[in-house]
Amino acid sequence: MAPVGGTAVQDHVALAEIELCGELIIAASAARERLSLESIDEVLKVAEERDSSRG
């Protein structure tokens, strides 16, 4: 039996990873061919992350 009061813990990193995986699955299913590395980076917003970390 689960404790009263709710002990649900949200792992924000895991949730973000799951969301990115979902985006990648959607992009792959919509593509006619294999996704290129550049396309994968675009879906995962890798370039945007690099730009924002440079500051």
mmCIF entry with sequence, helices, sheets and N, C-alpha, C, O atoms, coordinates in Angstrom:
data_MODEL
# 
_entry.id   MODEL 
# 
_entity.id                         1 
_entity.type                       polymer 
_entity.pdbx_number_of_molecules   1 
# 
_entity_poly.entity_id                      1 
_entity_poly.type                           'polypeptide(L)' 
_entity_poly.nstd_linkage                   no 
_entity_poly.nstd_monomer                   no 
_entity_poly.pdbx_seq_one_letter_code       MAPVGGTAVQDHVALAEIELCGELIIAASAARERLSLESIDEVLKVAEERDSSRG 
_entity_poly.pdbx_seq_one_letter_code_can   MAPVGGTAVQDHVALAEIELCGELIIAASAARERLSLESIDEVLKVAEERDSSRG 
_entity_poly.pdbx_strand_id                 A 
# 
loop_
_entity_poly_seq.entity_id 
_entity_poly_seq.num 
_entity_poly_seq.mon_id 
_entity_poly_seq.hetero 
1 1  MET n 
1 2  ALA n 
1 3  PRO n 
1 4  VAL n 
1 5  GLY n 
1 6  GLY n 
1 7  THR n 
1 8  ALA n 
1 9  VAL n 
1 10 GLN n 
1 11 ASP n 
1 12 HIS n 
1 13 VAL n 
1 14 ALA n 
1 15 LEU n 
1 16 ALA n 
1 17 GLU n 
1 18 ILE n 
1 19 GLU n 
1 20 LEU n 
1 21 CYS n 
1 22 GLY n 
1 23 GLU n 
1 24 LEU n 
1 25 ILE n 
1 26 ILE n 
1 27 ALA n 
1 28 ALA n 
1 29 SER n 
1 30 ALA n 
1 31 ALA n 
1 32 ARG n 
1 33 GLU n 
1 34 ARG n 
1 35 LEU n 
1 36 SER n 
1 37 LEU n 
1 38 GLU n 
1 39 SER n 
1 40 ILE n 
1 41 ASP n 
1 42 GLU n 
1 43 VAL n 
1 44 LEU n 
1 45 LYS n 
1 46 VAL n 
1 47 ALA n 
1 48 GLU n 
1 49 GLU n 
1 50 ARG n 
1 51 ASP n 
1 52 SER n 
1 53 SER n 
1 54 ARG n 
1 55 GLY n 
# 
_struct_asym.id          A 
_struct_asym.entity_id   1 
# 
loop_
_struct_conf.conf_type_id 
_struct_conf.id 
_struct_conf.pdbx_PDB_helix_id 
_struct_conf.beg_label_comp_id 
_struct_conf.beg_label_asym_id 
_struct_conf.beg_label_seq_id 
_struct_conf.pdbx_beg_PDB_ins_code 
_struct_conf.end_label_comp_id 
_struct_conf.end_label_asym_id 
_struct_conf.end_label_seq_id 
_struct_conf.pdbx_end_PDB_ins_code 
_struct_conf.beg_auth_comp_id 
_struct_conf.beg_auth_asym_id 
_struct_conf.beg_auth_seq_id 
_struct_conf.end_auth_comp_id 
_struct_conf.end_auth_asym_id 
_struct_conf.end_auth_seq_id 
_struct_conf.pdbx_PDB_helix_class 
_struct_conf.details 
_struct_conf.pdbx_PDB_helix_length 
HELX_P HELX_P1 AA1 HIS A 12 ? ALA A 30 ? HIS A 12 ALA A 30 1 ? 19 
HELX_P HELX_P2 AA2 LEU A 37 ? LEU A 44 ? LEU A 37 LEU A 44 1 ? 8  
HELX_P HELX_P3 AA3 VAL A 46 ? ARG A 54 ? VAL A 46 ARG A 54 1 ? 9  
# 
_struct_conf_type.id          HELX_P 
_struct_conf_type.criteria    ? 
_struct_conf_type.reference   ? 
# 
loop_
_atom_site.group_PDB 
_atom_site.id 
_atom_site.type_symbol 
_atom_site.label_atom_id 
_atom_site.label_alt_id 
_atom_site.label_comp_id 
_atom_site.label_asym_id 
_atom_site.label_entity_id 
_atom_site.label_seq_id 
_atom_site.pdbx_PDB_ins_code 
_atom_site.Cartn_x 
_atom_site.Cartn_y 
_atom_site.Cartn_z 
_atom_site.occupancy 
_atom_site.B_iso_or_equiv 
_atom_site.pdbx_formal_charge 
_atom_site.auth_seq_id 
_atom_site.auth_comp_id 
_atom_site.auth_asym_id 
_atom_site.auth_atom_id 
_atom_site.pdbx_PDB_model_num 
ATOM 1   N N  . MET A 1 1  ? 0.836  -1.178 0.000   1.00 0.00 ? 1  MET A N  1 
ATOM 2   C CA . MET A 1 1  ? 0.000  0.000  0.000   1.00 0.00 ? 1  MET A CA 1 
ATOM 3   C C  . MET A 1 1  ? 0.882  1.243  0.000   1.00 0.00 ? 1  MET A C  1 
ATOM 4   O O  . MET A 1 1  ? 1.837  1.319  0.773   1.00 0.00 ? 1  MET A O  1 
ATOM 5   N N  . ALA A 1 2  ? 0.579  2.215  -0.853  1.00 0.00 ? 2  ALA A N  1 
ATOM 6   C CA . ALA A 1 2  ? 1.362  3.438  -0.960  1.00 0.00 ? 2  ALA A CA 1 
ATOM 7   C C  . ALA A 1 2  ? 1.099  4.344  0.236   1.00 0.00 ? 2  ALA A C  1 
ATOM 8   O O  . ALA A 1 2  ? -0.028 4.418  0.726   1.00 0.00 ? 2  ALA A O  1 
ATOM 9   N N  . PRO A 1 3  ? 2.132  5.030  0.705   1.00 0.00 ? 3  PRO A N  1 
ATOM 10  C CA . PRO A 1 3  ? 1.944  5.943  1.827   1.00 0.00 ? 3  PRO A CA 1 
ATOM 11  C C  . PRO A 1 3  ? 0.979  7.068  1.485   1.00 0.00 ? 3  PRO A C  1 
ATOM 12  O O  . PRO A 1 3  ? 0.904  7.512  0.339   1.00 0.00 ? 3  PRO A O  1 
ATOM 13  N N  . VAL A 1 4  ? 0.252  7.517  2.481   1.00 0.00 ? 4  VAL A N  1 
ATOM 14  C CA . VAL A 1 4  ? -0.695 8.619  2.300   1.00 0.00 ? 4  VAL A CA 1 
ATOM 15  C C  . VAL A 1 4  ? 0.084  9.917  2.168   1.00 0.00 ? 4  VAL A C  1 
ATOM 16  O O  . VAL A 1 4  ? 1.121  10.092 2.808   1.00 0.00 ? 4  VAL A O  1 
ATOM 17  N N  . GLY A 1 5  ? -0.410 10.821 1.347   1.00 0.00 ? 5  GLY A N  1 
ATOM 18  C CA . GLY A 1 5  ? 0.252  12.107 1.185   1.00 0.00 ? 5  GLY A CA 1 
ATOM 19  C C  . GLY A 1 5  ? 1.043  12.203 -0.099  1.00 0.00 ? 5  GLY A C  1 
ATOM 20  O O  . GLY A 1 5  ? 1.522  13.281 -0.451  1.00 0.00 ? 5  GLY A O  1 
ATOM 21  N N  . GLY A 1 6  ? 1.188  11.108 -0.796  1.00 0.00 ? 6  GLY A N  1 
ATOM 22  C CA . GLY A 1 6  ? 1.874  11.122 -2.086  1.00 0.00 ? 6  GLY A CA 1 
ATOM 23  C C  . GLY A 1 6  ? 3.364  11.303 -1.947  1.00 0.00 ? 6  GLY A C  1 
ATOM 24  O O  . GLY A 1 6  ? 3.835  12.286 -1.374  1.00 0.00 ? 6  GLY A O  1 
ATOM 25  N N  . THR A 1 7  ? 4.082  10.375 -2.460  1.00 0.00 ? 7  THR A N  1 
ATOM 26  C CA . THR A 1 7  ? 5.544  10.448 -2.408  1.00 0.00 ? 7  THR A CA 1 
ATOM 27  C C  . THR A 1 7  ? 6.129  10.434 -3.810  1.00 0.00 ? 7  THR A C  1 
ATOM 28  O O  . THR A 1 7  ? 7.291  10.075 -4.000  1.00 0.00 ? 7  THR A O  1 
ATOM 29  N N  . ALA A 1 8  ? 5.328  10.824 -4.786  1.00 0.00 ? 8  ALA A N  1 
ATOM 30  C CA . ALA A 1 8  ? 5.805  10.819 -6.160  1.00 0.00 ? 8  ALA A CA 1 
ATOM 31  C C  . ALA A 1 8  ? 6.963  11.801 -6.307  1.00 0.00 ? 8  ALA A C  1 
ATOM 32  O O  . ALA A 1 8  ? 6.865  12.970 -5.934  1.00 0.00 ? 8  ALA A O  1 
ATOM 33  N N  . VAL A 1 9  ? 8.041  11.303 -6.851  1.00 0.00 ? 9  VAL A N  1 
ATOM 34  C CA . VAL A 1 9  ? 9.223  12.124 -7.071  1.00 0.00 ? 9  VAL A CA 1 
ATOM 35  C C  . VAL A 1 9  ? 9.381  12.294 -8.562  1.00 0.00 ? 9  VAL A C  1 
ATOM 36  O O  . VAL A 1 9  ? 9.342  11.321 -9.315  1.00 0.00 ? 9  VAL A O  1 
ATOM 37  N N  . GLN A 1 10 ? 9.560  13.525 -8.986  1.00 0.00 ? 10 GLN A N  1 
ATOM 38  C CA . GLN A 1 10 ? 9.763  13.770 -10.410 1.00 0.00 ? 10 GLN A CA 1 
ATOM 39  C C  . GLN A 1 10 ? 11.254 13.990 -10.666 1.00 0.00 ? 10 GLN A C  1 
ATOM 40  O O  . GLN A 1 10 ? 11.885 14.867 -10.078 1.00 0.00 ? 10 GLN A O  1 
ATOM 41  N N  . ASP A 1 11 ? 11.777 13.190 -11.535 1.00 0.00 ? 11 ASP A N  1 
ATOM 42  C CA . ASP A 1 11 ? 13.162 13.338 -11.952 1.00 0.00 ? 11 ASP A CA 1 
ATOM 43  C C  . ASP A 1 11 ? 13.134 14.166 -13.224 1.00 0.00 ? 11 ASP A C  1 
ATOM 44  O O  . ASP A 1 11 ? 12.840 13.651 -14.303 1.00 0.00 ? 11 ASP A O  1 
ATOM 45  N N  . HIS A 1 12 ? 13.439 15.438 -13.097 1.00 0.00 ? 12 HIS A N  1 
ATOM 46  C CA . HIS A 1 12 ? 13.305 16.358 -14.226 1.00 0.00 ? 12 HIS A CA 1 
ATOM 47  C C  . HIS A 1 12 ? 14.254 16.013 -15.369 1.00 0.00 ? 12 HIS A C  1 
ATOM 48  O O  . HIS A 1 12 ? 13.922 16.228 -16.535 1.00 0.00 ? 12 HIS A O  1 
ATOM 49  N N  . VAL A 1 13 ? 15.415 15.488 -15.049 1.00 0.00 ? 13 VAL A N  1 
ATOM 50  C CA . VAL A 1 13 ? 16.358 15.090 -16.091 1.00 0.00 ? 13 VAL A CA 1 
ATOM 51  C C  . VAL A 1 13 ? 15.793 13.910 -16.871 1.00 0.00 ? 13 VAL A C  1 
ATOM 52  O O  . VAL A 1 13 ? 15.843 13.892 -18.101 1.00 0.00 ? 13 VAL A O  1 
ATOM 53  N N  . ALA A 1 14 ? 15.255 12.925 -16.155 1.00 0.00 ? 14 ALA A N  1 
ATOM 54  C CA . ALA A 1 14 ? 14.676 11.758 -16.830 1.00 0.00 ? 14 ALA A CA 1 
ATOM 55  C C  . ALA A 1 14 ? 13.477 12.165 -17.684 1.00 0.00 ? 14 ALA A C  1 
ATOM 56  O O  . ALA A 1 14 ? 13.316 11.669 -18.798 1.00 0.00 ? 14 ALA A O  1 
ATOM 57  N N  . LEU A 1 15 ? 12.647 13.053 -17.177 1.00 0.00 ? 15 LEU A N  1 
ATOM 58  C CA . LEU A 1 15 ? 11.494 13.513 -17.947 1.00 0.00 ? 15 LEU A CA 1 
ATOM 59  C C  . LEU A 1 15 ? 11.929 14.246 -19.215 1.00 0.00 ? 15 LEU A C  1 
ATOM 60  O O  . LEU A 1 15 ? 11.314 14.083 -20.269 1.00 0.00 ? 15 LEU A O  1 
ATOM 61  N N  . ALA A 1 16 ? 12.980 15.050 -19.116 1.00 0.00 ? 16 ALA A N  1 
ATOM 62  C CA . ALA A 1 16 ? 13.495 15.757 -20.291 1.00 0.00 ? 16 ALA A CA 1 
ATOM 63  C C  . ALA A 1 16 ? 14.051 14.774 -21.313 1.00 0.00 ? 16 ALA A C  1 
ATOM 64  O O  . ALA A 1 16 ? 13.852 14.947 -22.516 1.00 0.00 ? 16 ALA A O  1 
ATOM 65  N N  . GLU A 1 17 ? 14.747 13.744 -20.839 1.00 0.00 ? 17 GLU A N  1 
ATOM 66  C CA . GLU A 1 17 ? 15.290 12.732 -21.746 1.00 0.00 ? 17 GLU A CA 1 
ATOM 67  C C  . GLU A 1 17 ? 14.168 11.964 -22.449 1.00 0.00 ? 17 GLU A C  1 
ATOM 68  O O  . GLU A 1 17 ? 14.267 11.662 -23.639 1.00 0.00 ? 17 GLU A O  1 
ATOM 69  N N  . ILE A 1 18 ? 13.111 11.651 -21.715 1.00 0.00 ? 18 ILE A N  1 
ATOM 70  C CA . ILE A 1 18 ? 11.976 10.950 -22.311 1.00 0.00 ? 18 ILE A CA 1 
ATOM 71  C C  . ILE A 1 18 ? 11.323 11.822 -23.378 1.00 0.00 ? 18 ILE A C  1 
ATOM 72  O O  . ILE A 1 18 ? 10.945 11.330 -24.441 1.00 0.00 ? 18 ILE A O  1 
ATOM 73  N N  . GLU A 1 19 ? 11.192 13.116 -23.093 1.00 0.00 ? 19 GLU A N  1 
ATOM 74  C CA . GLU A 1 19 ? 10.608 14.028 -24.075 1.00 0.00 ? 19 GLU A CA 1 
ATOM 75  C C  . GLU A 1 19 ? 11.465 14.102 -25.340 1.00 0.00 ? 19 GLU A C  1 
ATOM 76  O O  . GLU A 1 19 ? 10.933 14.089 -26.450 1.00 0.00 ? 19 GLU A O  1 
ATOM 77  N N  . LEU A 1 20 ? 12.780 14.178 -25.179 1.00 0.00 ? 20 LEU A N  1 
ATOM 78  C CA . LEU A 1 20 ? 13.671 14.218 -26.337 1.00 0.00 ? 20 LEU A CA 1 
ATOM 79  C C  . LEU A 1 20 ? 13.605 12.925 -27.142 1.00 0.00 ? 20 LEU A C  1 
ATOM 80  O O  . LEU A 1 20 ? 13.628 12.956 -28.372 1.00 0.00 ? 20 LEU A O  1 
ATOM 81  N N  . CYS A 1 21 ? 13.522 11.799 -26.457 1.00 0.00 ? 21 CYS A N  1 
ATOM 82  C CA . CYS A 1 21 ? 13.385 10.515 -27.154 1.00 0.00 ? 21 CYS A CA 1 
ATOM 83  C C  . CYS A 1 21 ? 12.096 10.486 -27.964 1.00 0.00 ? 21 CYS A C  1 
ATOM 84  O O  . CYS A 1 21 ? 12.074 9.999  -29.094 1.00 0.00 ? 21 CYS A O  1 
ATOM 85  N N  . GLY A 1 22 ? 11.038 11.003 -27.387 1.00 0.00 ? 22 GLY A N  1 
ATOM 86  C CA . GLY A 1 22 ? 9.761  11.069 -28.100 1.00 0.00 ? 22 GLY A CA 1 
ATOM 87  C C  . GLY A 1 22 ? 9.868  11.921 -29.345 1.00 0.00 ? 22 GLY A C  1 
ATOM 88  O O  . GLY A 1 22 ? 9.369  11.542 -30.405 1.00 0.00 ? 22 GLY A O  1 
ATOM 89  N N  . GLU A 1 23 ? 10.517 13.073 -29.226 1.00 0.00 ? 23 GLU A N  1 
ATOM 90  C CA . GLU A 1 23 ? 10.707 13.948 -30.388 1.00 0.00 ? 23 GLU A CA 1 
ATOM 91  C C  . GLU A 1 23 ? 11.519 13.245 -31.470 1.00 0.00 ? 23 GLU A C  1 
ATOM 92  O O  . GLU A 1 23 ? 11.227 13.372 -32.658 1.00 0.00 ? 23 GLU A O  1 
ATOM 93  N N  . LEU A 1 24 ? 12.526 12.515 -31.054 1.00 0.00 ? 24 LEU A N  1 
ATOM 94  C CA . LEU A 1 24 ? 13.371 11.789 -32.009 1.00 0.00 ? 24 LEU A CA 1 
ATOM 95  C C  . LEU A 1 24 ? 12.587 10.669 -32.690 1.00 0.00 ? 24 LEU A C  1 
ATOM 96  O O  . LEU A 1 24 ? 12.745 10.449 -33.891 1.00 0.00 ? 24 LEU A O  1 
ATOM 97  N N  . ILE A 1 25 ? 11.762 9.975  -31.955 1.00 0.00 ? 25 ILE A N  1 
ATOM 98  C CA . ILE A 1 25 ? 10.932 8.910  -32.528 1.00 0.00 ? 25 ILE A CA 1 
ATOM 99  C C  . ILE A 1 25 ? 9.952  9.487  -33.542 1.00 0.00 ? 25 ILE A C  1 
ATOM 100 O O  . ILE A 1 25 ? 9.749  8.905  -34.607 1.00 0.00 ? 25 ILE A O  1 
ATOM 101 N N  . ILE A 1 26 ? 9.348  10.618 -33.222 1.00 0.00 ? 26 ILE A N  1 
ATOM 102 C CA . ILE A 1 26 ? 8.402  11.273 -34.146 1.00 0.00 ? 26 ILE A CA 1 
ATOM 103 C C  . ILE A 1 26 ? 9.126  11.675 -35.425 1.00 0.00 ? 26 ILE A C  1 
ATOM 104 O O  . ILE A 1 26 ? 8.626  11.438 -36.524 1.00 0.00 ? 26 ILE A O  1 
ATOM 105 N N  . ALA A 1 27 ? 10.303 12.284 -35.285 1.00 0.00 ? 27 ALA A N  1 
ATOM 106 C CA . ALA A 1 27 ? 11.066 12.712 -36.468 1.00 0.00 ? 27 ALA A CA 1 
ATOM 107 C C  . ALA A 1 27 ? 11.475 11.515 -37.312 1.00 0.00 ? 27 ALA A C  1 
ATOM 108 O O  . ALA A 1 27 ? 11.392 11.563 -38.539 1.00 0.00 ? 27 ALA A O  1 
ATOM 109 N N  . ALA A 1 28 ? 11.914 10.448 -36.666 1.00 0.00 ? 28 ALA A N  1 
ATOM 110 C CA . ALA A 1 28 ? 12.345 9.261  -37.406 1.00 0.00 ? 28 ALA A CA 1 
ATOM 111 C C  . ALA A 1 28 ? 11.177 8.607  -38.130 1.00 0.00 ? 28 ALA A C  1 
ATOM 112 O O  . ALA A 1 28 ? 11.334 8.120  -39.250 1.00 0.00 ? 28 ALA A O  1 
ATOM 113 N N  . SER A 1 29 ? 10.021 8.592  -37.507 1.00 0.00 ? 29 SER A N  1 
ATOM 114 C CA . SER A 1 29 ? 8.872  7.955  -38.148 1.00 0.00 ? 29 SER A CA 1 
ATOM 115 C C  . SER A 1 29 ? 8.341  8.784  -39.314 1.00 0.00 ? 29 SER A C  1 
ATOM 116 O O  . SER A 1 29 ? 7.725  8.245  -40.233 1.00 0.00 ? 29 SER A O  1 
ATOM 117 N N  . ALA A 1 30 ? 8.579  10.091 -39.278 1.00 0.00 ? 30 ALA A N  1 
ATOM 118 C CA . ALA A 1 30 ? 8.114  10.961 -40.357 1.00 0.00 ? 30 ALA A CA 1 
ATOM 119 C C  . ALA A 1 30 ? 9.101  11.018 -41.525 1.00 0.00 ? 30 ALA A C  1 
ATOM 120 O O  . ALA A 1 30 ? 8.740  11.437 -42.625 1.00 0.00 ? 30 ALA A O  1 
ATOM 121 N N  . ALA A 1 31 ? 10.334 10.601 -41.288 1.00 0.00 ? 31 ALA A N  1 
ATOM 122 C CA . ALA A 1 31 ? 11.377 10.687 -42.316 1.00 0.00 ? 31 ALA A CA 1 
ATOM 123 C C  . ALA A 1 31 ? 11.238 9.537  -43.314 1.00 0.00 ? 31 ALA A C  1 
ATOM 124 O O  . ALA A 1 31 ? 10.824 8.431  -42.964 1.00 0.00 ? 31 ALA A O  1 
ATOM 125 N N  . ARG A 1 32 ? 11.594 9.830  -44.556 1.00 0.00 ? 32 ARG A N  1 
ATOM 126 C CA . ARG A 1 32 ? 11.571 8.797  -45.592 1.00 0.00 ? 32 ARG A CA 1 
ATOM 127 C C  . ARG A 1 32 ? 12.805 7.916  -45.521 1.00 0.00 ? 32 ARG A C  1 
ATOM 128 O O  . ARG A 1 32 ? 12.761 6.743  -45.893 1.00 0.00 ? 32 ARG A O  1 
ATOM 129 N N  . GLU A 1 33 ? 13.910 8.481  -45.042 1.00 0.00 ? 33 GLU A N  1 
ATOM 130 C CA . GLU A 1 33 ? 15.169 7.755  -44.926 1.00 0.00 ? 33 GLU A CA 1 
ATOM 131 C C  . GLU A 1 33 ? 15.694 7.914  -43.510 1.00 0.00 ? 33 GLU A C  1 
ATOM 132 O O  . GLU A 1 33 ? 15.079 8.575  -42.673 1.00 0.00 ? 33 GLU A O  1 
ATOM 133 N N  . ARG A 1 34 ? 16.835 7.300  -43.257 1.00 0.00 ? 34 ARG A N  1 
ATOM 134 C CA . ARG A 1 34 ? 17.467 7.466  -41.949 1.00 0.00 ? 34 ARG A CA 1 
ATOM 135 C C  . ARG A 1 34 ? 17.757 8.939  -41.694 1.00 0.00 ? 34 ARG A C  1 
ATOM 136 O O  . ARG A 1 34 ? 18.080 9.688  -42.615 1.00 0.00 ? 34 ARG A O  1 
ATOM 137 N N  . LEU A 1 35 ? 17.641 9.336  -40.456 1.00 0.00 ? 35 LEU A N  1 
ATOM 138 C CA . LEU A 1 35 ? 17.969 10.709 -40.108 1.00 0.00 ? 35 LEU A CA 1 
ATOM 139 C C  . LEU A 1 35 ? 19.479 10.906 -40.151 1.00 0.00 ? 35 LEU A C  1 
ATOM 140 O O  . LEU A 1 35 ? 20.242 10.061 -39.682 1.00 0.00 ? 35 LEU A O  1 
ATOM 141 N N  . SER A 1 36 ? 19.893 12.015 -40.712 1.00 0.00 ? 36 SER A N  1 
ATOM 142 C CA . SER A 1 36 ? 21.319 12.339 -40.713 1.00 0.00 ? 36 SER A CA 1 
ATOM 143 C C  . SER A 1 36 ? 21.703 12.822 -39.313 1.00 0.00 ? 36 SER A C  1 
ATOM 144 O O  . SER A 1 36 ? 20.840 13.145 -38.497 1.00 0.00 ? 36 SER A O  1 
ATOM 145 N N  . LEU A 1 37 ? 22.991 12.864 -39.054 1.00 0.00 ? 37 LEU A N  1 
ATOM 146 C CA . LEU A 1 37 ? 23.451 13.372 -37.763 1.00 0.00 ? 37 LEU A CA 1 
ATOM 147 C C  . LEU A 1 37 ? 23.010 14.816 -37.557 1.00 0.00 ? 37 LEU A C  1 
ATOM 148 O O  . LEU A 1 37 ? 22.669 15.219 -36.445 1.00 0.00 ? 37 LEU A O  1 
ATOM 149 N N  . GLU A 1 38 ? 23.019 15.585 -38.631 1.00 0.00 ? 38 GLU A N  1 
ATOM 150 C CA . GLU A 1 38 ? 22.582 16.976 -38.544 1.00 0.00 ? 38 GLU A CA 1 
ATOM 151 C C  . GLU A 1 38 ? 21.098 17.062 -38.194 1.00 0.00 ? 38 GLU A C  1 
ATOM 152 O O  . GLU A 1 38 ? 20.693 17.914 -37.403 1.00 0.00 ? 38 GLU A O  1 
ATOM 153 N N  . SER A 1 39 ? 20.292 16.184 -38.778 1.00 0.00 ? 39 SER A N  1 
ATOM 154 C CA . SER A 1 39 ? 18.866 16.161 -38.481 1.00 0.00 ? 39 SER A CA 1 
ATOM 155 C C  . SER A 1 39 ? 18.615 15.773 -37.027 1.00 0.00 ? 39 SER A C  1 
ATOM 156 O O  . SER A 1 39 ? 17.747 16.338 -36.363 1.00 0.00 ? 39 SER A O  1 
ATOM 157 N N  . ILE A 1 40 ? 19.375 14.815 -36.552 1.00 0.00 ? 40 ILE A N  1 
ATOM 158 C CA . ILE A 1 40 ? 19.237 14.397 -35.158 1.00 0.00 ? 40 ILE A CA 1 
ATOM 159 C C  . ILE A 1 40 ? 19.607 15.546 -34.227 1.00 0.00 ? 40 ILE A C  1 
ATOM 160 O O  . ILE A 1 40 ? 18.904 15.809 -33.252 1.00 0.00 ? 40 ILE A O  1 
ATOM 161 N N  . ASP A 1 41 ? 20.704 16.225 -34.526 1.00 0.00 ? 41 ASP A N  1 
ATOM 162 C CA . ASP A 1 41 ? 21.105 17.383 -33.721 1.00 0.00 ? 41 ASP A CA 1 
ATOM 163 C C  . ASP A 1 41 ? 20.022 18.455 -33.723 1.00 0.00 ? 41 ASP A C  1 
ATOM 164 O O  . ASP A 1 41 ? 19.768 19.090 -32.699 1.00 0.00 ? 41 ASP A O  1 
ATOM 165 N N  . GLU A 1 42 ? 19.390 18.654 -34.869 1.00 0.00 ? 42 GLU A N  1 
ATOM 166 C CA . GLU A 1 42 ? 18.330 19.651 -34.976 1.00 0.00 ? 42 GLU A CA 1 
ATOM 167 C C  . GLU A 1 42 ? 17.131 19.269 -34.097 1.00 0.00 ? 42 GLU A C  1 
ATOM 168 O O  . GLU A 1 42 ? 16.582 20.107 -33.382 1.00 0.00 ? 42 GLU A O  1 
ATOM 169 N N  . VAL A 1 43 ? 16.742 18.007 -34.161 1.00 0.00 ? 43 VAL A N  1 
ATOM 170 C CA . VAL A 1 43 ? 15.613 17.528 -33.343 1.00 0.00 ? 43 VAL A CA 1 
ATOM 171 C C  . VAL A 1 43 ? 15.936 17.672 -31.857 1.00 0.00 ? 43 VAL A C  1 
ATOM 172 O O  . VAL A 1 43 ? 15.086 18.079 -31.065 1.00 0.00 ? 43 VAL A O  1 
ATOM 173 N N  . LEU A 1 44 ? 17.164 17.337 -31.490 1.00 0.00 ? 44 LEU A N  1 
ATOM 174 C CA . LEU A 1 44 ? 17.567 17.388 -30.091 1.00 0.00 ? 44 LEU A CA 1 
ATOM 175 C C  . LEU A 1 44 ? 18.005 18.777 -29.643 1.00 0.00 ? 44 LEU A C  1 
ATOM 176 O O  . LEU A 1 44 ? 18.347 18.987 -28.480 1.00 0.00 ? 44 LEU A O  1 
ATOM 177 N N  . LYS A 1 45 ? 17.990 19.721 -30.582 1.00 0.00 ? 45 LYS A N  1 
ATOM 178 C CA . LYS A 1 45 ? 18.347 21.123 -30.311 1.00 0.00 ? 45 LYS A CA 1 
ATOM 179 C C  . LYS A 1 45 ? 19.764 21.252 -29.743 1.00 0.00 ? 45 LYS A C  1 
ATOM 180 O O  . LYS A 1 45 ? 20.016 22.031 -28.823 1.00 0.00 ? 45 LYS A O  1 
ATOM 181 N N  . VAL A 1 46 ? 20.672 20.472 -30.313 1.00 0.00 ? 46 VAL A N  1 
ATOM 182 C CA . VAL A 1 46 ? 22.048 20.463 -29.843 1.00 0.00 ? 46 VAL A CA 1 
ATOM 183 C C  . VAL A 1 46 ? 22.720 21.808 -30.107 1.00 0.00 ? 46 VAL A C  1 
ATOM 184 O O  . VAL A 1 46 ? 23.396 22.333 -29.222 1.00 0.00 ? 46 VAL A O  1 
ATOM 185 N N  . ALA A 1 47 ? 22.557 22.371 -31.283 1.00 0.00 ? 47 ALA A N  1 
ATOM 186 C CA . ALA A 1 47 ? 23.193 23.645 -31.622 1.00 0.00 ? 47 ALA A CA 1 
ATOM 187 C C  . ALA A 1 47 ? 22.680 24.754 -30.723 1.00 0.00 ? 47 ALA A C  1 
ATOM 188 O O  . ALA A 1 47 ? 23.461 25.595 -30.277 1.00 0.00 ? 47 ALA A O  1 
ATOM 189 N N  . GLU A 1 48 ? 21.381 24.774 -30.446 1.00 0.00 ? 48 GLU A N  1 
ATOM 190 C CA . GLU A 1 48 ? 20.811 25.798 -29.568 1.00 0.00 ? 48 GLU A CA 1 
ATOM 191 C C  . GLU A 1 48 ? 21.407 25.697 -28.171 1.00 0.00 ? 48 GLU A C  1 
ATOM 192 O O  . GLU A 1 48 ? 21.680 26.714 -27.534 1.00 0.00 ? 48 GLU A O  1 
ATOM 193 N N  . GLU A 1 49 ? 21.605 24.489 -27.700 1.00 0.00 ? 49 GLU A N  1 
ATOM 194 C CA . GLU A 1 49 ? 22.177 24.280 -26.366 1.00 0.00 ? 49 GLU A CA 1 
ATOM 195 C C  . GLU A 1 49 ? 23.619 24.767 -26.328 1.00 0.00 ? 49 GLU A C  1 
ATOM 196 O O  . GLU A 1 49 ? 24.042 25.384 -25.350 1.00 0.00 ? 49 GLU A O  1 
ATOM 197 N N  . ARG A 1 50 ? 24.379 24.492 -27.394 1.00 0.00 ? 50 ARG A N  1 
ATOM 198 C CA . ARG A 1 50 ? 25.770 24.968 -27.460 1.00 0.00 ? 50 ARG A CA 1 
ATOM 199 C C  . ARG A 1 50 ? 25.811 26.486 -27.457 1.00 0.00 ? 50 ARG A C  1 
ATOM 200 O O  . ARG A 1 50 ? 26.618 27.089 -26.750 1.00 0.00 ? 50 ARG A O  1 
ATOM 201 N N  . ASP A 1 51 ? 24.932 27.112 -28.256 1.00 0.00 ? 51 ASP A N  1 
ATOM 202 C CA . ASP A 1 51 ? 24.914 28.571 -28.344 1.00 0.00 ? 51 ASP A CA 1 
ATOM 203 C C  . ASP A 1 51 ? 24.559 29.215 -27.011 1.00 0.00 ? 51 ASP A C  1 
ATOM 204 O O  . ASP A 1 51 ? 25.167 30.213 -26.625 1.00 0.00 ? 51 ASP A O  1 
ATOM 205 N N  . SER A 1 52 ? 23.592 28.660 -26.311 1.00 0.00 ? 52 SER A N  1 
ATOM 206 C CA . SER A 1 52 ? 23.177 29.256 -25.035 1.00 0.00 ? 52 SER A CA 1 
ATOM 207 C C  . SER A 1 52 ? 24.216 29.053 -23.945 1.00 0.00 ? 52 SER A C  1 
ATOM 208 O O  . SER A 1 52 ? 24.297 29.859 -23.018 1.00 0.00 ? 52 SER A O  1 
ATOM 209 N N  . SER A 1 53 ? 25.012 27.994 -24.035 1.00 0.00 ? 53 SER A N  1 
ATOM 210 C CA . SER A 1 53 ? 26.032 27.753 -23.007 1.00 0.00 ? 53 SER A CA 1 
ATOM 211 C C  . SER A 1 53 ? 27.259 28.623 -23.224 1.00 0.00 ? 53 SER A C  1 
ATOM 212 O O  . SER A 1 53 ? 28.038 28.836 -22.294 1.00 0.00 ? 53 SER A O  1 
ATOM 213 N N  . ARG A 1 54 ? 27.441 29.123 -24.430 1.00 0.00 ? 54 ARG A N  1 
ATOM 214 C CA . ARG A 1 54 ? 28.586 30.003 -24.715 1.00 0.00 ? 54 ARG A CA 1 
ATOM 215 C C  . ARG A 1 54 ? 28.388 31.384 -24.108 1.00 0.00 ? 54 ARG A C  1 
ATOM 216 O O  . ARG A 1 54 ? 29.345 32.089 -23.787 1.00 0.00 ? 54 ARG A O  1 
ATOM 217 N N  . GLY A 1 55 ? 27.146 31.744 -23.963 1.00 0.00 ? 55 GLY A N  1 
ATOM 218 C CA . GLY A 1 55 ? 26.831 32.884 -23.240 1.00 0.00 ? 55 GLY A CA 1 
ATOM 219 C C  . GLY A 1 55 ? 26.744 34.210 -23.632 1.00 0.00 ? 55 GLY A C  1 
ATOM 220 O O  . GLY A 1 55 ? 26.443 35.078 -22.813 1.00 0.00 ? 55 GLY A O  1 
# 
